[in-house]
C-alpha cells in the first residue's frame, strides 16, 4: 500500500509547493504582499487559496495516516 500511495502524496504536495512558489515570485517582483494572494478567491463561493492548500495537505496527511494505520484526530478551526 505504501508504494502505491505515499509517492503520489509526495508528488502532489511537491507540485502544490511549486505552484505556490510560481505565484509568489511575480507578486514580489511587483511589490505586492504574497499574503494578499493567499486570501484571494477565484470565485465568491470558493475557499481562499490558503484554505485550499490546507485541504490538499490534510488530504495527503490523512491518506498517509490511513495507509500506516495511525489514528488522526481532525480539529477544524
Residue pairs with C-beta under 8 A, 6 or more apart in sequence:
1 67
2 67
2 68
5 63
5 64
5 67
6 64
6 67
9 60
9 63
9 64
12 56
12 60
13 56
13 57
13 60
16 53
16 56
16 57
20 53
23 34
23 37
24 34
24 37
27 33
27 34
27 36
27 37
28 34
37 49
38 48
38 49
38 50
39 48
39 49
39 50
40 48
40 49
41 47
41 48
41 49
46 52
47 55
58 74
61 72
62 72
62 74
65 71
65 72
